[in-house]
Amino acid sequence: MNDLQTDYVDLFLIHEPYDESRLMYRAMKEAREAGKIKAVGISNFNGRRYSDFVKSCGLIPAVNQVVSFINGGSFSGSLAYAGAESVRQRKERFFRNAVLTEIGKKYGKSVGQTGLKSLIRTGVSAVPKSSSVERMKENIDIFDFDLDEEDLSKISAPDENRTLFGWY
């Protein structure tokens, strides 16, 4: 707390279902009871793991932050393991997505903007990651266009049915 220069943390998450998740969660609950954490949650728990975890944890997580995918999937779905591709290769594959490229051209938007807009349009609270100032500006510039139902249908159609990340 000293390093963060605060008396408490608003939300504390376990990043993925580690073998030690239940022990970690117990410690987080204790910190919550002591007023050091306002809410506790988890990330990247698929449906089965979430269900098993909630049954045993004694405090329902305030959040189950999950990754959501363009082209017909979410972490709760049955997406296959991405293999040993590097993060860079996965990111490059996303930014070469033909459907997002085509729809983006229709609106004068980039692949990233089109993908982000489709997530938001379908009710996903998206938190895009970028270390590039240009891309950060691009990410916020998505509120001057809308995707129609045909666009959303094309975007949500299953593509390769695999995650962009190596989880599971």
C-alpha positions, 0 to 999 in steps of 0.5 A: 500500500505504501508503494501505491500511496493509498490506503486500499485497492478498489479491485484485486484480481487473480489473473488466471486459475492457478493451482493456488487460486483458492489460497490466494483468494482466501488471502484476498478475502482477509485483506478485504475484511481488513479494509485493504481491498474493496472488491475481489475478483478473478480473471480468465476462469472458463465456465467450468472452472468459474463454477467449481471456484465459486462453489468453494470460495465462500465469497462470489467474485465481484468480477470475472474478467474474461477475454473476448474474441472477434470472430465468434468466441469468448473465453467461456466458449470452447476455443482451442489452444493457440499453440506456440505462436508468439504474442506478436504473431497473434497480434499481427494475425488480428490486424490482418483480419480480412473481415475487419479490414473490409468493414473498416474501409466501409467506415474509414476506420482501422481494423483495431477500431472496427474490432473494438467497436464491434465488442462495445456494440455487442455489450462487451466492456472492452479494455484495449491494451496499447503502449502506442500513443497513436493506437491509444488515440485511435482506440478512443476514436470509435464513437463517430460511427456505428456497425449495422447488423450485417457488419456484426453478423460478419464479424461474429461469424466463426473464423479460425475458432481459436484464441489469440492468446495461449490460455488453455 
